[in-house]
Amino acid sequence: MTARRRLGQGALALCAMLTGSLAGYAWGAVQTVDQKDLRFSVKLVKIAKGDSVEFTNSDDTSHNITISGRDFSVNSGLQARGQPFRAPLVKPGVYKVSCAIHPNMRMTIVVE
């Protein structure tokens, strides 16, 4: 078997695996939250299951977004000015959002 054919079969297997893991997932709407003056633009966001929240950094400093809820945690890593961070939330619940660099930056996301 040629290397090209093995690569093609591997790519097909990977696509099948990814498609199976994403089956039933509906890509939803995006709610935008800005970060400016070391604050989130809102304190509470309500979204539907499968929607995303995108955080835009309009500050002159970096941020580090952490979202945590029951059986879920995600961290943006260092988020520079102008860099977006999007988090799809697929399970209903209440999620706490904070900035690891600026502890006074806090908000809540409710997924219905």
The 8 nearest C-alpha neighbors of each residue, nearest first, counted from 0:
[[1, 4, 2, 5, 3, 6, 8, 7],
 [0, 2, 4, 3, 5, 6, 7, 8],
 [1, 3, 5, 4, 6, 0, 7, 8],
 [2, 4, 6, 1, 5, 7, 0, 8],
 [3, 5, 7, 1, 6, 2, 8, 0],
 [6, 4, 2, 8, 7, 3, 9, 1],
 [7, 5, 9, 3, 4, 8, 2, 10],
 [6, 8, 4, 10, 9, 5, 3, 11],
 [9, 7, 11, 5, 10, 6, 12, 4],
 [10, 8, 6, 12, 11, 7, 5, 13],
 [9, 11, 13, 7, 8, 12, 6, 14],
 [12, 10, 8, 14, 9, 13, 15, 7],
 [11, 13, 9, 15, 10, 14, 16, 8],
 [12, 14, 16, 10, 11, 15, 17, 9],
 [15, 13, 11, 17, 16, 12, 18, 10],
 [16, 14, 12, 18, 13, 17, 19, 11],
 [15, 17, 13, 19, 14, 18, 12, 20],
 [18, 16, 20, 14, 19, 15, 13, 21],
 [17, 19, 15, 21, 20, 16, 14, 22],
 [20, 18, 22, 16, 17, 21, 15, 14],
 [19, 21, 17, 18, 22, 16, 15, 23],
 [22, 20, 18, 19, 24, 17, 23, 25],
 [23, 21, 19, 24, 20, 18, 17, 25],
 [22, 24, 21, 25, 20, 19, 18, 26],
 [25, 23, 21, 22, 26, 49, 89, 20],
 [26, 24, 27, 49, 23, 50, 22, 21],
 [25, 27, 49, 24, 50, 28, 51, 87],
 [28, 26, 50, 49, 25, 29, 51, 48],
 [27, 29, 50, 51, 30, 26, 49, 47],
 [28, 30, 51, 52, 50, 31, 53, 27],
 [29, 31, 52, 53, 51, 28, 32, 46],
 [32, 30, 53, 52, 54, 29, 33, 55],
 [33, 31, 54, 40, 53, 55, 39, 30],
 [34, 32, 55, 40, 54, 39, 56, 35],
 [33, 35, 39, 56, 57, 38, 40, 55],
 [34, 36, 58, 57, 37, 38, 33, 39],
 [37, 35, 38, 58, 34, 57, 39, 59],
 [36, 38, 35, 34, 104, 58, 39, 101],
 [39, 37, 104, 36, 35, 34, 40, 105],
 [38, 40, 34, 41, 33, 104, 35, 32],
 [39, 41, 33, 32, 34, 38, 35, 42],
 [42, 40, 39, 43, 32, 44, 106, 33],
 [41, 43, 106, 107, 39, 44, 40, 105],
 [44, 42, 107, 41, 108, 106, 45, 109],
 [43, 45, 108, 109, 107, 46, 42, 41],
 [46, 44, 109, 108, 110, 43, 47, 111],
 [47, 45, 110, 50, 111, 109, 44, 48],
 [46, 48, 111, 110, 50, 49, 45, 91],
 [47, 49, 89, 50, 110, 111, 91, 90],
 [50, 48, 89, 27, 88, 26, 25, 47],
 [49, 51, 27, 28, 47, 48, 87, 29],
 [52, 50, 87, 29, 86, 88, 30, 28],
 [51, 53, 30, 86, 29, 85, 31, 87],
 [52, 54, 85, 31, 84, 32, 30, 86],
 [53, 55, 32, 84, 83, 33, 31, 85],
 [56, 54, 83, 33, 34, 57, 82, 32],
 [55, 57, 34, 80, 81, 58, 82, 33],
 [58, 56, 35, 34, 80, 81, 55, 33],
 [59, 57, 35, 60, 56, 80, 36, 34],
 [58, 60, 80, 57, 61, 56, 79, 35],
 [61, 59, 58, 80, 62, 79, 56, 37],
 [62, 60, 79, 78, 80, 77, 59, 63],
 [61, 63, 78, 77, 100, 98, 64, 60],
 [64, 62, 98, 77, 99, 76, 78, 75],
 [65, 63, 98, 75, 74, 97, 62, 99],
 [64, 66, 74, 97, 96, 73, 98, 75],
 [67, 65, 96, 73, 72, 95, 94, 74],
 [68, 66, 72, 94, 95, 71, 65, 73],
 [67, 69, 94, 71, 70, 93, 72, 95],
 [68, 70, 71, 67, 92, 94, 93, 72],
 [71, 69, 68, 72, 67, 90, 92, 94],
 [72, 70, 68, 69, 67, 73, 66, 94],
 [71, 73, 67, 66, 68, 74, 70, 65],
 [74, 72, 66, 65, 67, 75, 71, 86],
 [73, 75, 65, 76, 64, 66, 72, 63],
 [76, 74, 64, 63, 84, 77, 65, 78],
 [75, 77, 63, 74, 78, 64, 62, 65],
 [76, 78, 63, 62, 79, 75, 61, 64],
 [77, 79, 62, 61, 63, 82, 76, 75],
 [80, 78, 61, 82, 81, 77, 62, 56],
 [81, 79, 56, 82, 57, 58, 59, 61],
 [82, 80, 56, 57, 79, 55, 83, 58],
 [81, 83, 79, 80, 56, 78, 55, 84],
 [84, 82, 55, 54, 81, 56, 53, 85],
 [85, 83, 54, 53, 75, 55, 86, 82],
 [86, 84, 53, 52, 54, 51, 83, 87],
 [85, 87, 51, 52, 88, 53, 84, 73],
 [88, 86, 51, 50, 49, 89, 52, 85],
 [89, 87, 49, 51, 90, 50, 86, 48],
 [88, 90, 49, 48, 87, 91, 50, 110],
 [91, 89, 88, 48, 92, 110, 49, 111],
 [92, 90, 110, 111, 48, 89, 93, 109],
 [93, 91, 110, 109, 90, 94, 111, 68],
 [92, 94, 109, 108, 68, 110, 95, 107],
 [95, 93, 68, 108, 67, 107, 109, 66],
 [94, 96, 107, 67, 66, 106, 68, 108],
 [97, 95, 66, 106, 105, 65, 107, 94],
 [98, 96, 105, 65, 104, 64, 99, 106],
 [97, 99, 64, 63, 101, 100, 104, 102],
 [98, 100, 63, 101, 102, 97, 64, 65],
 [99, 101, 98, 62, 63, 102, 61, 64],
 [100, 102, 98, 103, 99, 104, 37, 62],
 [103, 101, 104, 98, 99, 100, 97, 105],
 [102, 104, 101, 105, 98, 97, 38, 37],
 [105, 103, 38, 102, 97, 98, 101, 39],
 [106, 104, 97, 96, 103, 98, 42, 107],
 [105, 107, 42, 96, 43, 95, 97, 108],
 [108, 106, 95, 43, 94, 96, 42, 44],
 [107, 109, 44, 94, 43, 45, 93, 110],
 [110, 108, 93, 45, 92, 44, 94, 46],
 [109, 111, 91, 46, 92, 47, 48, 45],
 [110, 47, 91, 48, 46, 109, 92, 45]]
